[in-house]
Amino acid sequence: MIKISERLRSLVKYINSEDKLMDVGCDHALLDIYLVQSNTIDKVVVCDVNPNALQNGINNIEKYELTNNIIPVLGYGIEKANIYHIDTVLISGLGSKNIIEILDGPNLNSIYKLILQSNNNHYELRKFLAEKGFIIYDEEVVKDGKKTYINIFAVRGEYPKVYSELEYEFGPIMSKDPVNLEYYRQLLENYEDLLFSTRSDEIRTKVKYLEQIIDSLVKANDL
Ligand SMILES: C[S@@+](CC[C@H](N)C(=O)[O-])C[C@H]1O[C@@H](n2cnc3c(N)ncnc32)[C@H](O)[C@@H]1O
């Protein structure tokens, strides 16, 4: 069985065997090889806009003899998703601006599940998802070296779900999970430094909100 990083492994739990999955920005396709080898899924379409990156993936797929299971596609974002009847899209290791560019288009209408892993601008990403009719079901903080990623698992909802501005910023789900206490403590420190240098009311509101999150997570940890 191929070895993959904790960052990639953290995405596996969101995938079901029935998903018609496309991994956009697959590069090496290591996650996809792991998904097939672990019997999580039998078929996956992998896509990259960069021919050299896609070739990395193709080399690995051939090395592990999975050419019947993993279909490589050269393309921009989800432009070719309809050809393969894709209903689930995974995008990992990219920033939110790039993820939004990849998803924003008519093909998103036929996508039911999104598994996204971004290392910045989570406010914009959550807001985009809500505007496009997705409900956030799970969020997870994942450390990878010096970078911190957030996994966002979202499913198309029948009724739109609207969050507050502060929930878009700090996470409607992850802010209720006690395992994230240290993450929010670190964030609070950063915002306190920012408040010290800016004296901005907007930052003050964020500091108060973060203090409330931390209080409730401490209480939940004590239970
Ligand atoms: C940092 S790598 C991430 C690789 C892998 N997903 C991971 O998590 O380790 C980002 C990959 O996304 C590809 N990419 C960037 N924008 C893209 C787009 N619009 N459509 C398809 N692939 C894209 C890049 O070529 C690159 O191979």
The ligand as an SDF file (V2000), in Angstrom:
LIG
                    3D

 27 29  0  0  0  0  0  0  0  0999 V2000
   -0.0300   22.1970   -4.8530 C   0  0  0  0  0  0  0  0  0  0  0  0
   -0.5490   21.0070   -6.0510 S   0  0  0  0  0  0  0  0  0  0  0  0
   -1.5910   20.0000   -5.0380 C   0  0  0  0  0  0  0  0  0  0  0  0
   -1.4960   18.5480   -5.4350 C   0  0  0  0  0  0  0  0  0  0  0  0
   -2.4310   17.6160   -4.6480 C   0  0  0  0  0  0  0  0  0  0  0  0
   -3.8180   17.9240   -4.8720 N   0  0  0  0  0  0  0  0  0  0  0  0
   -2.1130   17.6570   -3.1660 C   0  0  0  0  0  0  0  0  0  0  0  0
   -3.0020   18.0040   -2.3660 O   0  0  0  0  0  0  0  0  0  0  0  0
   -0.9850   17.3140   -2.7850 O   0  0  0  0  0  0  0  0  0  0  0  0
   -1.7220   21.9360   -7.0010 C   0  0  0  0  0  0  0  0  0  0  0  0
   -2.0000   21.3240   -8.3760 C   0  0  0  0  0  0  0  0  0  0  0  0
   -3.1890   21.9410   -8.8880 O   0  0  0  0  0  0  0  0  0  0  0  0
   -3.0340   22.1660  -10.2770 C   0  0  0  0  0  0  0  0  0  0  0  0
   -3.9920   23.2060  -10.6680 N   0  0  0  0  0  0  0  0  0  0  0  0
   -3.9420   24.5200  -10.3460 C   0  0  0  0  0  0  0  0  0  0  0  0
   -4.9880   25.1770  -10.8930 N   0  0  0  0  0  0  0  0  0  0  0  0
   -5.7050   24.2440  -11.5810 C   0  0  0  0  0  0  0  0  0  0  0  0
   -6.9010   24.2870  -12.3730 C   0  0  0  0  0  0  0  0  0  0  0  0
   -7.5480   25.4310  -12.5750 N   0  0  0  0  0  0  0  0  0  0  0  0
   -7.3670   23.1460  -12.9150 N   0  0  0  0  0  0  0  0  0  0  0  0
   -6.7010   21.9740  -12.7320 C   0  0  0  0  0  0  0  0  0  0  0  0
   -5.5670   21.8650  -12.0010 N   0  0  0  0  0  0  0  0  0  0  0  0
   -5.0850   22.9860  -11.4310 C   0  0  0  0  0  0  0  0  0  0  0  0
   -1.5770   22.5370  -10.4060 C   0  0  0  0  0  0  0  0  0  0  0  0
   -1.1170   22.3400  -11.7420 O   0  0  0  0  0  0  0  0  0  0  0  0
   -0.9040   21.6040   -9.3980 C   0  0  0  0  0  0  0  0  0  0  0  0
   -0.5080   20.3930  -10.0020 O   0  0  0  0  0  0  0  0  0  0  0  0
  1  2  1  0
  2  3  1  0
  2 10  1  0
  3  4  1  0
  4  5  1  0
  5  6  1  0
  5  7  1  0
  7  8  2  0
  7  9  1  0
 10 11  1  0
 11 12  1  0
 11 26  1  0
 12 13  1  0
 13 14  1  0
 13 24  1  0
 14 15  1  0
 14 23  1  0
 15 16  2  0
 16 17  1  0
 17 18  1  0
 17 23  2  0
 18 19  1  0
 18 20  2  0
 20 21  1  0
 21 22  2  0
 22 23  1  0
 24 25  1  0
 24 26  1  0
 26 27  1  0
M  CHG  2   2   1   9  -1
M  END
$$$$
